[in-house]
């Protein structure tokens, strides 16, 4: 079946621009996650949704970052007034339900802020 | 969150068995141990998960000693396509399975 998809795969933004990154999770997956991965580092947790509820946003680095999942399926990560330090790969993952189960990751969106 | 320590890199040759050990001295009672694999330009991929003793699936085995302060991922007969970064993670009810905490991982290079 279809996996997690993300769009766009690559995004170049000028500093100060707003960007929106989309995640389409696996159909029926209750949990959805966003991670940020800097070059040469492991992914870092940003935020977590259970259906449409954002239960944990402790990893969002600043108030310029926010995420939504209004209907409990597709999610959007929005970054306002992008800065160079926002350059990274943004990964989305979904999981069937809560618990010690595997997270299915998308290919990521590589954001470059110039 | 329980911290994990694993080697930064490892080298191997095709056909060999590779064992990557991860230390997690502060693992909590409810924590599970999970390993992910990541290829360049791809998201991490779940390999295996365990709580204690030994777990085996079609791609790997996970060995966990009784004290659970470490774990070893075993990849039998590696091929060139196993060249990737391998992450060891621990997490459980107290910390939330949702918040996967990745370290820097182990870069495995498999040569012909």
Interface residues (C-beta under 8 A of the other chain):
Chain A: X4 X31 X33 X35 X40 X41 X42 X43 X44 X45 X48 X55 X56 X58 X59 X91 X92 X93 X95 X98 X99 X100 X101 X102 X103 X104 X105 X106 X107 X108
Chain B: X32 X34 X41 X42 X43 X44 X45 X46 X49 X85 X87 X91 X92 X96 X97 X98 X99 X100 X101 X102 X103 X104 X105
